[in-house]
Amino acid sequence: MGFEDAPGRQPHECGHPAEGIGDATQEAHGELAMARLALDDGETEHAAVHVANAIFCEPRLPEAHEMLGVLAARTGDGGVSLYGPDERGGMFAGSAAALAHLRAAAGDFDRAFGGLAQVAAHEPHRPWGASAAWLGRDLTARLDADAFARSVLGMVQVLDDPVDEDHRAALAPFADLLRAMVAEHPGHGFLLWSGSSLMRRLDEMDDAVDWAFRAWTRDRSLEAAIMLGNAWRRVGRAADTEKLWASVLRDHPGDLDLHVDLGELLAAQGRFDEGLDWIERALASDPRHPKAAPAAHGVRWARDRDIAHLVALVDHLRHHPDHGYAHEILGRACSGPWLRHVPYPTEALTNTLRQLLDQVEPGDADIAITLSALEPPSALLAVRAAFPRFGLTVQSVPQPDAREPLRRGTWAVWRYAPGATEAEAVPEPPGTAAAEAVRGMAEASWPHPALAYDRAVLLSGYPLDDLLGVLAHPPAPDDTELGRTFARHEPALWIRMVQVWACLGIAHHRGDEPWAESVRRSVLVDLAFGPEDWVSDAALFALVATAWLVPEARVDVATAVATRFLDAEEAYRTREVTVLRSLAALVLATPEMPERVAELARERAAALDAED
């Protein structure tokens, strides 16, 4: 069963256990006041909704648990019928927790524990365990070991592996009860190996290894072998895991998941071909296995570092959207500029900006510097976002002239008056709605480029002129803690982010048009080959992200990215090209990129890293 927020409620509204506790408690009391009013009117079901909201806001609030007792007394079944799944089969976490407490009060501890365990797995940052006075070690005699083990296994299927360190304290009551159950049932194999899996997620590795080993030596079950191998692998015993799993597969040759696990274990040691052999055996047995094909692509990427393998994962997902393991591998595989995040600005202007912000607050200070050579207009835009009266003198414009578009096109963001060294914005400032939309979407990172492209579809309804306006007139960060951090410390990175997401939005403009003749393609290509700027590579990234998901665009995009990079390489022979490292990273992220260009990009990236 899935868990949901209450209607009209967002998860963060009630605060987080580590922050906003006062606000959460205050809101919980407000919900209880509404519950009392509903009870006074005889509306027990309405009151139950407000009590569930209060428990969600502050699971440990004594008054909320007292009100549960009042609800229980008003119904013939101890209040259990007041809470249940909605018409879609989902359930609000506060309602599920309330139901668990009511079941415990009625003596139905197996289902009470199972319900609260699922809530805790879905909302591990909230103190669900601490809210249950009945969840103590003396509960072991009242719990069925098999039912308890099933509930633990349900938790581990939801929890991250490992659980975020900040969330482990909230899950400690469940771990304490698990230890007590293992002590009560020391030879229960199912309990031991399922418990091992939970303790591994909580980074309690002594218990995780010990319990899995005991389960394996007792039952020799496939599940125990898998859990023992996972625990051993976590503590660095990869060789023992390999021997164990290889021996188990001789007795269980049909377990294709274990074929994949063993293959990935070997690949993690650099034994890529051996690992692929195990994974391909699984594929030969079942070409539609949900883990085998994604794992094979992931291992090939780790071995070759060829972007084609990650794009093959995206193609796999297009045909098998239910294969979540492909998403997981993509998220793990993508790292570095453009695959995972916006490149960090490296211009002399942005370096100066960081130094200024270390010394003075942003504002109207009179600051002026001289640059030896022209830099991208967006870098100056970033400096003036923090220091509007910033003065700049540029001593030279090395050739080839970065002010000149590489191709004449219809669409532009910057232009230079004859002889000028400061660019003028071509588009007008954007409308408020579009600026707010891009500001709300702008992030520095994404799990992988295809997902960044997908997310940006929310910008498809805004006028093209507004998205172009955002590129030259970016909105300021919002007035949140994160927004204030960007404004105070990283205004250049903020502008980088905004420009990237605006270009991703342009990539969805008139998305029904055939790619080759589309307006979105024309705009992005014109921007990519315009005056040298952050807008250039932001537009190229939007093209690349499109190519990840639109096969018919791949050759065209590869040609554009390769041409733009080679132009920059040529310019680099006689002058600095501050976006060259970014362009090299884009080449290596582009599907269908010719190998000679990819190899040149690798060499350039390595040379620039060596210079640093």
Summary of the structure (lengths in Angstrom):
residues: 612
radius of gyration: 29.0
end to end distance: 51.8
largest distance: 86.6
contacts: 2099
relative contact order: 0.05
helix: 64%
strand: 3%
